[in-house]
Amino acid sequence: MIKKNGWPMIAVAVILVLSAALFAGGVVSGQKADPSGQAFSLVDGVMTPVSQGTVIATGKLTASGTCQMPKFTVGGTGDDNRPHGSILVQFTADCRAVVSDIIFDQNTMPLELEPNTKFVEPVIVPPTTERMEQEPQYLLTSVYRGTARAANDDIAGIDVTHVDAQMSYYDDGSQVYGGYNPSNSWTAAWYFNNLGFGAEWWPYGTSSVYNASNGSFNMPSWPGGYPYLWHWMETTFTGTPGDYSFTCSFSGDHIPAGYFECGGSRQ
């Protein structure tokens, strides 16, 4: 836990009505694409709004019947009016990654962690003269818990691997700071191996704070079963004054008709 001197004398915890799970196993359905363009793809640092039907990336169909996908990134932005977001990407038979559903709403709850979830301590990004600014002193501020998850789903929409990132921090509306209680974890179905996991975070602010998790996984080929599969995923929660964003990246092999789910929230 990171503690800093000079924290606010009064901290107002943000409490939202908890009415639905942040991430539900299976295919997301219900609300359609948000008209404000809060969902986006990220290519070479450029954010482009996306909606249902947007092709995020195109991969290569291999001889073994899997889609070999280049790295792509999707994400979303929200605020107190839309504290929860979820973007579902489906892999088609011709190896296109297509946005199939987008949700932004008030339904936010902490991430549900499975019993076999593995945790690691994130590496803290060291402060620098350029990034570390003077500690803000305010009487009234808000405390948030930010979450992000990237999930690799099979044809049935069931999570087989996912990586999670969470953190708490302070937001006074003009600056964010004082990140603490980070949580970085991964979970894989029994037939997937974890080949490596990394995590880092920036708790200081003041223009942003973030926490990120990434992992690579593989499934050895089975006689008469699925071919060899390998993929890499990353998820990042970023808190900024007055709002937040989340991103998820994927690269590697995927079974056509499967899904990649990206979600985040701030509560």
FENUR-V177348 format. One record per pair of residues at least 4 apart in sequence whose ideal C-beta (glycine too) atoms are under 6 Angstrom apart, sorted by the first residue. I is the first residue (numbers start at 1). J is the second residue. Records with the same first field share a line. If there is no record, write none. Layout:
I->J + J
//
This chain:
1->180 + 181
2->180 + 203
4->178
6->135 + 137
7->178
8->138 + 141
10->140
11->141 + 143
12->142
13->143
14->142 + 144
16->83 + 108 + 267
18->109
19->107
20->107
21->109
22->108 + 109 + 111 + 265
23->149 + 263
25->158 + 159
26->157
27->157
28->86 + 88 + 101
31->103
33->51 + 52 + 102
34->38 + 102 + 104
37->49
38->76 + 77 + 104
39->50 + 76 + 87 + 102
40->47 + 48 + 49 + 50 + 75
41->48 + 50 + 56 + 74
42->47 + 73
50->54 + 99
52->99
54->99
55->96 + 98
56->72 + 89 + 97
57->70 + 72 + 97
58->96
59->67 + 68 + 69 + 95
60->68
61->95
62->66 + 68
64->227
66->227 + 253
67->91 + 95 + 254 + 256
68->253
69->251 + 254
71->249 + 251
73->247 + 249
74->87 + 248 + 262
75->246 + 247
76->85 + 87
77->245
78->82 + 83 + 85 + 244
79->243
82->104
83->108 + 265 + 266 + 267
84->105 + 107 + 108 + 265
85->104 + 264
86->103 + 263
87->102 + 262
88->100 + 101 + 259 + 261
89->97 + 99 + 260
90->98 + 100 + 259
91->97 + 254 + 256 + 258
92->96 + 98
93->256
108->265 + 267
111->147 + 149 + 164
113->117
114->187
117->185 + 187
118->186
119->185
120->184 + 197 + 199
122->182 + 184 + 199 + 200 + 201
123->200
125->200 + 202
127->132 + 204
132->204
133->206
136->175 + 177
138->172
141->170 + 172
142->171
143->170
144->169 + 171 + 266
145->168 + 267
146->167 + 237 + 239 + 244 + 266
147->166 + 265
148->165 + 235 + 236 + 237 + 246 + 264
149->162 + 164 + 235 + 263
150->163 + 233 + 235 + 248 + 262
151->159 + 162 + 261
152->160 + 161
153->157 + 159 + 258 + 259 + 261
154->158 + 160 + 258
155->257 + 258
157->259
160->189 + 192
161->188 + 192 + 217
162->187
163->186 + 213 + 215 + 233 + 235
164->185
165->184 + 211 + 212 + 213 + 235 + 237
166->183
167->179 + 182 + 211
168->180 + 181
169->176 + 178 + 179 + 209 + 239
170->177 + 178
171->176
173->241 + 242
174->241
175->205 + 206 + 241
176->205 + 209 + 239 + 241
177->205 + 206
179->203 + 209
182->201 + 211
184->199 + 213
186->197 + 215
188->192 + 194 + 217
191->219
192->217 + 219
193->218
194->217
195->216 + 218
196->216
197->215
198->214
199->213
200->212
201->211
202->209 + 210
203->209
205->209
208->238 + 240
209->239
210->236 + 238
211->237
212->236
213->235
214->234
216->232
217->231
218->230
219->229
221->227 + 228
229->253
230->252 + 253
231->252 + 253
232->251 + 252
233->250
234->249
235->248
236->247
237->246 + 264
238->245
239->244
244->266
246->264
248->262
250->260
254->258
//
